[in-house]
Amino acid sequence: MPYVRSSAISRIEWSNGTLSIWFHESGRYDYHGVPEHVYEAFLAARSKGTFFNARIRDHY
């Protein structure tokens, strides 16, 4: 369960297509059907918030 450095996101986890994201202010949200390569790119992204808004939010 990787903890990440982000002003909005504290932790990101992926298991069997479910991406779980822990936000500092609002807690955990689960996104289903997320490919593992998207999770890996999310972890590698310089800005987690920008990646989330562009590639995950409103897509899963």
Backbone as XML, in Angstrom:
<?xml version="1.0"?>
<chain id="A" units="angstrom">
  <residue number="1" name="MET">
    <atom name="N" x="0.820" y="-1.184" z="0.000"/>
    <atom name="CA" x="0.000" y="0.000" z="0.000"/>
    <atom name="C" x="0.863" y="1.246" z="0.000"/>
  </residue>
  <residue number="2" name="PRO">
    <atom name="N" x="1.193" y="1.734" z="-1.151"/>
    <atom name="CA" x="2.088" y="2.886" z="-1.240"/>
    <atom name="C" x="1.466" y="4.185" z="-0.724"/>
  </residue>
  <residue number="3" name="TYR">
    <atom name="N" x="2.192" y="4.807" z="0.181"/>
    <atom name="CA" x="1.853" y="6.159" z="0.587"/>
    <atom name="C" x="2.558" y="7.078" z="-0.396"/>
  </residue>
  <residue number="4" name="VAL">
    <atom name="N" x="1.902" y="8.165" z="-0.768"/>
    <atom name="CA" x="2.468" y="9.056" z="-1.780"/>
    <atom name="C" x="2.570" y="10.479" z="-1.246"/>
  </residue>
  <residue number="5" name="ARG">
    <atom name="N" x="3.440" y="11.245" z="-1.891"/>
    <atom name="CA" x="3.595" y="12.655" z="-1.544"/>
    <atom name="C" x="2.695" y="13.465" z="-2.456"/>
  </residue>
  <residue number="6" name="SER">
    <atom name="N" x="1.622" y="13.989" z="-1.879"/>
    <atom name="CA" x="0.656" y="14.765" z="-2.645"/>
    <atom name="C" x="-0.121" y="15.640" z="-1.677"/>
  </residue>
  <residue number="7" name="SER">
    <atom name="N" x="-0.504" y="16.804" z="-2.137"/>
    <atom name="CA" x="-1.296" y="17.681" z="-1.271"/>
    <atom name="C" x="-2.724" y="17.185" z="-1.119"/>
  </residue>
  <residue number="8" name="ALA">
    <atom name="N" x="-3.190" y="16.346" z="-2.031"/>
    <atom name="CA" x="-4.574" y="15.869" z="-1.982"/>
    <atom name="C" x="-4.708" y="14.392" z="-1.651"/>
  </residue>
  <residue number="9" name="ILE">
    <atom name="N" x="-3.700" y="13.587" z="-2.009"/>
    <atom name="CA" x="-3.795" y="12.130" z="-1.918"/>
    <atom name="C" x="-2.738" y="11.602" z="-0.957"/>
  </residue>
  <residue number="10" name="SER">
    <atom name="N" x="-3.157" y="10.686" z="-0.072"/>
    <atom name="CA" x="-2.199" y="10.137" z="0.885"/>
    <atom name="C" x="-1.728" y="8.730" z="0.526"/>
  </residue>
  <residue number="11" name="ARG">
    <atom name="N" x="-2.583" y="7.963" z="-0.144"/>
    <atom name="CA" x="-2.259" y="6.554" z="-0.382"/>
    <atom name="C" x="-2.968" y="6.062" z="-1.636"/>
  </residue>
  <residue number="12" name="ILE">
    <atom name="N" x="-2.324" y="5.155" z="-2.361"/>
    <atom name="CA" x="-2.887" y="4.564" z="-3.575"/>
    <atom name="C" x="-2.636" y="3.060" z="-3.517"/>
  </residue>
  <residue number="13" name="GLU">
    <atom name="N" x="-3.663" y="2.284" z="-3.817"/>
    <atom name="CA" x="-3.528" y="0.827" z="-3.801"/>
    <atom name="C" x="-4.332" y="0.250" z="-4.959"/>
  </residue>
  <residue number="14" name="TRP">
    <atom name="N" x="-3.840" y="-0.838" z="-5.553"/>
    <atom name="CA" x="-4.541" y="-1.500" z="-6.656"/>
    <atom name="C" x="-4.597" y="-2.995" z="-6.388"/>
  </residue>
  <residue number="15" name="SER">
    <atom name="N" x="-5.763" y="-3.592" z="-6.628"/>
    <atom name="CA" x="-5.914" y="-5.036" z="-6.481"/>
    <atom name="C" x="-7.024" y="-5.529" z="-7.393"/>
  </residue>
  <residue number="16" name="ASN">
    <atom name="N" x="-6.685" y="-6.439" z="-8.289"/>
    <atom name="CA" x="-7.671" y="-7.074" z="-9.180"/>
    <atom name="C" x="-8.572" y="-6.078" z="-9.890"/>
  </residue>
  <residue number="17" name="GLY">
    <atom name="N" x="-7.997" y="-5.004" z="-10.391"/>
    <atom name="CA" x="-8.764" y="-4.032" z="-11.159"/>
    <atom name="C" x="-9.426" y="-2.942" z="-10.360"/>
  </residue>
  <residue number="18" name="THR">
    <atom name="N" x="-9.300" y="-2.989" z="-9.041"/>
    <atom name="CA" x="-9.872" y="-1.940" z="-8.204"/>
    <atom name="C" x="-8.756" y="-1.040" z="-7.694"/>
  </residue>
  <residue number="19" name="LEU">
    <atom name="N" x="-8.865" y="0.226" z="-8.031"/>
    <atom name="CA" x="-7.917" y="1.231" z="-7.574"/>
    <atom name="C" x="-8.526" y="1.945" z="-6.377"/>
  </residue>
  <residue number="20" name="SER">
    <atom name="N" x="-7.863" y="1.878" z="-5.249"/>
    <atom name="CA" x="-8.324" y="2.564" z="-4.037"/>
    <atom name="C" x="-7.423" y="3.767" z="-3.807"/>
  </residue>
  <residue number="21" name="ILE">
    <atom name="N" x="-8.041" y="4.909" z="-3.613"/>
    <atom name="CA" x="-7.310" y="6.152" z="-3.389"/>
    <atom name="C" x="-7.799" y="6.758" z="-2.091"/>
  </residue>
  <residue number="22" name="TRP">
    <atom name="N" x="-6.864" y="7.094" z="-1.205"/>
    <atom name="CA" x="-7.181" y="7.762" z="0.051"/>
    <atom name="C" x="-6.851" y="9.243" z="-0.094"/>
  </residue>
  <residue number="23" name="PHE">
    <atom name="N" x="-7.890" y="10.069" z="-0.003"/>
    <atom name="CA" x="-7.722" y="11.516" z="-0.080"/>
    <atom name="C" x="-7.588" y="12.062" z="1.337"/>
  </residue>
  <residue number="24" name="HIS">
    <atom name="N" x="-6.742" y="13.068" z="1.500"/>
    <atom name="CA" x="-6.536" y="13.654" z="2.823"/>
    <atom name="C" x="-7.843" y="14.150" z="3.435"/>
  </residue>
  <residue number="25" name="GLU">
    <atom name="N" x="-8.654" y="14.810" z="2.656"/>
    <atom name="CA" x="-9.858" y="15.454" z="3.188"/>
    <atom name="C" x="-11.097" y="14.566" z="3.216"/>
  </residue>
  <residue number="26" name="SER">
    <atom name="N" x="-11.232" y="13.677" z="2.250"/>
    <atom name="CA" x="-12.510" y="12.968" z="2.125"/>
    <atom name="C" x="-12.440" y="11.457" z="2.289"/>
  </residue>
  <residue number="27" name="GLY">
    <atom name="N" x="-11.260" y="10.915" z="2.551"/>
    <atom name="CA" x="-11.156" y="9.481" z="2.800"/>
    <atom name="C" x="-10.969" y="8.648" z="1.547"/>
  </residue>
  <residue number="28" name="ARG">
    <atom name="N" x="-11.364" y="7.385" z="1.640"/>
    <atom name="CA" x="-11.109" y="6.388" z="0.591"/>
    <atom name="C" x="-12.228" y="6.362" z="-0.450"/>
  </residue>
  <residue number="29" name="TYR">
    <atom name="N" x="-11.782" y="6.254" z="-1.713"/>
    <atom name="CA" x="-12.688" y="6.041" z="-2.832"/>
    <atom name="C" x="-12.139" y="4.895" z="-3.651"/>
  </residue>
  <residue number="30" name="ASP">
    <atom name="N" x="-13.033" y="4.037" z="-4.162"/>
    <atom name="CA" x="-12.646" y="2.902" z="-4.993"/>
    <atom name="C" x="-13.101" y="3.130" z="-6.428"/>
  </residue>
  <residue number="31" name="TYR">
    <atom name="N" x="-12.220" y="2.814" z="-7.365"/>
    <atom name="CA" x="-12.499" y="2.945" z="-8.794"/>
    <atom name="C" x="-12.296" y="1.566" z="-9.407"/>
  </residue>
  <residue number="32" name="HIS">
    <atom name="N" x="-13.326" y="1.065" z="-10.083"/>
    <atom name="CA" x="-13.317" y="-0.309" z="-10.593"/>
    <atom name="C" x="-12.982" y="-0.352" z="-12.083"/>
  </residue>
  <residue number="33" name="GLY">
    <atom name="N" x="-12.347" y="-1.433" z="-12.490"/>
    <atom name="CA" x="-11.993" y="-1.635" z="-13.889"/>
    <atom name="C" x="-10.757" y="-0.875" z="-14.331"/>
  </residue>
  <residue number="34" name="VAL">
    <atom name="N" x="-9.917" y="-0.516" z="-13.385"/>
    <atom name="CA" x="-8.695" y="0.234" z="-13.697"/>
    <atom name="C" x="-7.577" y="-0.760" z="-14.038"/>
  </residue>
  <residue number="35" name="PRO">
    <atom name="N" x="-7.003" y="-0.643" z="-15.240"/>
    <atom name="CA" x="-5.908" y="-1.553" z="-15.603"/>
    <atom name="C" x="-4.664" y="-1.306" z="-14.743"/>
  </residue>
  <residue number="36" name="GLU">
    <atom name="N" x="-3.888" y="-2.347" z="-14.553"/>
    <atom name="CA" x="-2.698" y="-2.231" z="-13.717"/>
    <atom name="C" x="-1.702" y="-1.206" z="-14.267"/>
  </residue>
  <residue number="37" name="HIS">
    <atom name="N" x="-1.625" y="-1.087" z="-15.594"/>
    <atom name="CA" x="-0.679" y="-0.128" z="-16.169"/>
    <atom name="C" x="-1.062" y="1.317" z="-15.832"/>
  </residue>
  <residue number="38" name="VAL">
    <atom name="N" x="-2.348" y="1.582" z="-15.643"/>
    <atom name="CA" x="-2.780" y="2.920" z="-15.233"/>
    <atom name="C" x="-2.348" y="3.171" z="-13.787"/>
  </residue>
  <residue number="39" name="TYR">
    <atom name="N" x="-2.505" y="2.176" z="-12.938"/>
    <atom name="CA" x="-2.042" y="2.271" z="-11.551"/>
    <atom name="C" x="-0.537" y="2.551" z="-11.499"/>
  </residue>
  <residue number="40" name="GLU">
    <atom name="N" x="0.229" y="1.825" z="-12.279"/>
    <atom name="CA" x="1.678" y="2.009" z="-12.282"/>
    <atom name="C" x="2.061" y="3.408" z="-12.776"/>
  </residue>
  <residue number="41" name="ALA">
    <atom name="N" x="1.358" y="3.886" z="-13.796"/>
    <atom name="CA" x="1.611" y="5.241" z="-14.295"/>
    <atom name="C" x="1.221" y="6.283" z="-13.244"/>
  </residue>
  <residue number="42" name="PHE">
    <atom name="N" x="0.155" y="6.027" z="-12.506"/>
    <atom name="CA" x="-0.287" y="6.914" z="-11.435"/>
    <atom name="C" x="0.805" y="7.022" z="-10.369"/>
  </residue>
  <residue number="43" name="LEU">
    <atom name="N" x="1.349" y="5.891" z="-9.961"/>
    <atom name="CA" x="2.419" y="5.899" z="-8.964"/>
    <atom name="C" x="3.646" y="6.666" z="-9.455"/>
  </residue>
  <residue number="44" name="ALA">
    <atom name="N" x="3.933" y="6.571" z="-10.743"/>
    <atom name="CA" x="5.117" y="7.220" z="-11.311"/>
    <atom name="C" x="4.897" y="8.693" z="-11.643"/>
  </residue>
  <residue number="45" name="ALA">
    <atom name="N" x="3.652" y="9.127" z="-11.658"/>
    <atom name="CA" x="3.343" y="10.500" z="-12.062"/>
    <atom name="C" x="3.953" y="11.522" z="-11.108"/>
  </residue>
  <residue number="46" name="ARG">
    <atom name="N" x="4.474" y="12.564" z="-11.675"/>
    <atom name="CA" x="5.072" y="13.627" z="-10.865"/>
    <atom name="C" x="4.016" y="14.312" z="-10.002"/>
  </residue>
  <residue number="47" name="SER">
    <atom name="N" x="2.846" y="14.586" z="-10.608"/>
    <atom name="CA" x="1.736" y="15.196" z="-9.872"/>
    <atom name="C" x="0.589" y="14.194" z="-9.808"/>
  </residue>
  <residue number="48" name="LYS">
    <atom name="N" x="0.339" y="13.683" z="-8.626"/>
    <atom name="CA" x="-0.742" y="12.699" z="-8.459"/>
    <atom name="C" x="-2.109" y="13.326" z="-8.728"/>
  </residue>
  <residue number="49" name="GLY">
    <atom name="N" x="-2.304" y="14.562" z="-8.281"/>
    <atom name="CA" x="-3.587" y="15.229" z="-8.488"/>
    <atom name="C" x="-3.882" y="15.473" z="-9.955"/>
  </residue>
  <residue number="50" name="THR">
    <atom name="N" x="-2.885" y="15.913" z="-10.699"/>
    <atom name="CA" x="-3.063" y="16.150" z="-12.134"/>
    <atom name="C" x="-3.355" y="14.848" z="-12.857"/>
  </residue>
  <residue number="51" name="PHE">
    <atom name="N" x="-2.625" y="13.793" z="-12.523"/>
    <atom name="CA" x="-2.859" y="12.486" z="-13.139"/>
    <atom name="C" x="-4.265" y="12.005" z="-12.818"/>
  </residue>
  <residue number="52" name="PHE">
    <atom name="N" x="-4.668" y="12.116" z="-11.555"/>
    <atom name="CA" x="-5.997" y="11.682" z="-11.157"/>
    <atom name="C" x="-7.074" y="12.400" z="-11.967"/>
  </residue>
  <residue number="53" name="ASN">
    <atom name="N" x="-6.961" y="13.716" z="-12.071"/>
    <atom name="CA" x="-7.976" y="14.489" z="-12.792"/>
    <atom name="C" x="-8.011" y="14.172" z="-14.283"/>
  </residue>
  <residue number="54" name="ALA">
    <atom name="N" x="-6.862" y="13.904" z="-14.874"/>
    <atom name="CA" x="-6.787" y="13.661" z="-16.315"/>
    <atom name="C" x="-7.096" y="12.226" z="-16.714"/>
  </residue>
  <residue number="55" name="ARG">
    <atom name="N" x="-6.711" y="11.249" z="-15.882"/>
    <atom name="CA" x="-6.763" y="9.854" z="-16.317"/>
    <atom name="C" x="-7.698" y="8.944" z="-15.520"/>
  </residue>
  <residue number="56" name="ILE">
    <atom name="N" x="-8.138" y="9.378" z="-14.345"/>
    <atom name="CA" x="-8.962" y="8.488" z="-13.515"/>
    <atom name="C" x="-10.341" y="9.084" z="-13.254"/>
  </residue>
  <residue number="57" name="ARG">
    <atom name="N" x="-10.392" y="10.277" z="-12.751"/>
    <atom name="CA" x="-11.670" y="10.938" z="-12.444"/>
    <atom name="C" x="-12.521" y="10.992" z="-13.713"/>
  </residue>
  <residue number="58" name="ASP">
    <atom name="N" x="-13.771" y="10.632" z="-13.583"/>
    <atom name="CA" x="-14.741" y="10.602" z="-14.679"/>
    <atom name="C" x="-14.439" y="9.567" z="-15.758"/>
  </residue>
  <residue number="59" name="HIS">
    <atom name="N" x="-13.441" y="8.687" z="-15.535"/>
    <atom name="CA" x="-13.141" y="7.622" z="-16.494"/>
    <atom name="C" x="-13.473" y="6.235" z="-15.926"/>
  </residue>
  <residue number="60" name="TYR">
    <atom name="N" x="-13.459" y="6.118" z="-14.602"/>
    <atom name="CA" x="-13.723" y="4.816" z="-13.962"/>
    <atom name="C" x="-14.749" y="4.971" z="-12.868"/>
  </residue>
</chain>
